[in-house]
Amino acid sequence: MEATNKKVAVILFGLVVAIACCADAQTICNMTYADLMACKPAATPPNPPPPTSVCCAGLSHADLKCFCKYKSSTIFPSMGVDPKLAMELPSKCNIPNPPTC
């Protein structure tokens, strides 16, 4: 059952990526696909660099509470992103009132 859930999550992620690539207006939690990818290095283990200004700019317009629903999903890990590191990015970007999930 768990393997099936992972496969479904990966397929859904693929669809989201395909949609995001083909529709510039498509966003996830008010972040574009380009903004999300700008943040990926800063949330990828083992030694992530600090978030870039592009990443922080995208996060400053994001619906940060929206990301809480992705914290425990398999979407972040399927992208090579550590959910814990990803949830630390608002604080690292000095964005006030980061979400507590």
C-alpha positions in Angstrom: 0.0 0.0 0.0 2.8 2.4 0.9 4.5 1.8 -2.4 1.3 2.5 -4.2 0.9 5.8 -2.4 4.5 6.8 -3.3 3.8 5.9 -7.0 0.7 8.1 -7.0 2.6 11.0 -5.3 5.3 10.8 -7.9 2.8 10.7 -10.8 1.0 13.7 -9.3 4.2 15.5 -8.9 5.1 14.8 -12.5 1.7 16.2 -13.5 2.3 19.4 -11.4 5.7 19.9 -13.0 4.3 19.4 -16.5 1.6 21.9 -15.8 4.0 24.3 -14.2 6.4 24.1 -17.2 3.7 24.7 -19.7 1.7 27.4 -18.0 3.7 30.3 -16.7 0.8 31.5 -14.6 0.7 28.1 -12.7 1.8 28.4 -9.1 2.1 26.2 -6.0 1.4 28.1 -2.8 1.8 31.4 -4.8 5.3 30.4 -6.0 6.1 29.8 -9.6 7.9 26.7 -10.7 11.0 28.8 -11.3 10.8 30.2 -7.8 10.5 26.7 -6.3 13.5 25.5 -8.3 15.5 28.6 -7.1 15.0 27.3 -3.6 15.8 23.7 -4.2 19.6 23.9 -3.6 19.0 25.5 -0.2 16.8 22.6 0.8 18.8 19.7 -0.6 21.0 17.8 1.8 23.7 17.1 2.9 25.3 20.6 2.8 22.8 23.1 1.4 24.0 26.7 0.5 22.1 29.7 1.9 19.0 30.5 -0.1 19.5 32.9 -3.0 17.9 36.3 -3.3 15.6 34.8 -6.1 14.5 32.1 -3.7 13.8 34.6 -0.9 12.0 36.9 -3.2 9.7 34.1 -4.3 9.2 33.0 -0.7 8.3 36.6 0.3 5.2 36.3 -1.9 4.3 32.7 -1.1 1.5 31.4 1.0 3.8 29.9 3.6 1.0 28.1 5.5 0.1 26.4 2.3 3.5 24.6 2.4 2.6 23.0 5.7 0.4 20.5 3.8 3.4 19.4 1.8 5.7 19.0 4.9 4.8 15.3 5.4 4.0 14.4 1.9 6.4 12.5 -0.4 6.5 15.3 -2.9 9.5 17.1 -1.4 11.6 13.9 -0.9 10.7 12.8 -4.5 12.3 16.1 -5.7 15.4 15.5 -3.5 14.3 18.2 -1.1 14.5 17.7 2.7 11.1 18.9 4.1 12.8 20.1 7.3 15.3 22.2 5.4 12.5 23.5 3.2 10.5 24.6 6.2 13.6 26.5 7.5 13.9 28.7 4.4 11.5 31.5 5.5 13.5 32.0 8.6 16.8 31.9 6.7 15.3 34.5 4.3 14.3 36.7 7.3 10.7 36.5 6.3 8.5 37.6 9.3 6.1 35.2 10.9 7.2 31.9 9.3 4.6 29.2 9.6 4.5 26.7 12.5 3.2 23.5 11.2 
